[in-house]
Amino acid sequence: MPGHTDEVWKTSSVVAVYLQGVRAAIPLAQEQIDIMLRLLAALGQPIRSFLDLGSGDGVLAAAILDRYPGAEGVLVDFSGPMIEAARNRFAHQNASVRFVNADYGPASWTGSVEKWGPYDAIVSGYSIHHQPDTRKRGIYAELFRLLRPGGIFINVEHVASASGWVASVHDDLFIDHLCHGRPGTSRAEIAETYYHRPDKEANILAPVELQCQWLREIGFADVDCYLKVFELAVFGGRRP
Ligand SMILES: C[S@@+](CC[C@H](N)C(=O)[O-])C[C@H]1O[C@@H](n2cnc3c(N)ncnc32)[C@H](O)[C@@H]1O
């Protein structure tokens, strides 16, 4: 079993719990995708190419391909079980998707995706927060360079609460959502599992304001937090 780092995502059981129970329970999950699609539509021309960083089973990529069936997607992840789930998702679709098994921890990861760029859009869902802050900022700069001028980066992300009290309100909301999906299980049991989930230790949360500031410093325009409920944010910006 990998240690308490993002390596935990290479574990089949962690992937199964996430894909079978947690992903669908994320508060405002559909609204986050709707905002992502609205931002893409606002670019004013169909998305032809996109990259999904830390793509998991391809939930964000699928939403983009559903709206832009002609787009070419590059899905980057370093988890074998996640890539397999993504392959299964797209197996019977006529979509143009490439699966890249790469670790974006080292900056050299861009070498595996540059050849299909520059990209009209780069999206990421609940992934980059596993990196230390210096690396998060470095990744944002790498994504800036992978975008075509006018292209957009959208991060659907787990961010830091302003205080311990706000974090506890966030946790209660999340646990309530998990309870909706498991009517036969007690709230106490679900809360226990939530607080002791193996991937929790891999989270390195940063405030969304700080991350937006990094994006502006890198050169992104139109930077904003477009949607947020407690620790769940949709933020990003466009390459001018
Ligand atoms: C919480 S899951 C999110 C999956 C999907 N994007 C979603 O929105 O449901 C985090 C994903 O990021 C991937 N990941 C984490 N660290 C990574 C790294 N250093 N390189 C590549 N993928 C990584 C994990 O394997 C996992 O698939």
The ligand as a Gaussian input file, in Angstrom:
#p B3LYP/6-31G(d) Opt

LIG

0 1
 C       -9.672000      12.938000      -6.403000
 S       -9.181000      12.204000      -7.921000
 C      -10.037000      13.263000      -9.098000
 C      -10.309000      12.575000     -10.399000
 C      -11.112000      13.391000     -11.413000
 N      -10.343000      14.496000     -11.939000
 C      -12.393000      13.913000     -10.817000
 O      -12.688000      15.104000     -10.942000
 O      -13.139000      13.095000     -10.249000
 C       -7.491000      12.795000      -8.078000
 C       -6.815000      12.237000      -9.331000
 O       -5.543000      12.891000      -9.493000
 C       -4.585000      11.916000      -9.846000
 N       -3.261000      12.394000      -9.410000
 C       -2.880000      12.782000      -8.169000
 N       -1.596000      13.141000      -8.128000
 C       -1.134000      12.988000      -9.407000
 C        0.142000      13.182000     -10.025000
 N        1.182000      13.616000      -9.303000
 N        0.271000      12.920000     -11.339000
 C       -0.785000      12.462000     -12.059000
 N       -2.023000      12.253000     -11.534000
 C       -2.193000      12.508000     -10.229000
 C       -5.018000      10.681000      -9.090000
 O       -4.456000       9.494000      -9.609000
 C       -6.529000      10.756000      -9.245000
 O       -6.969000      10.119000     -10.416000

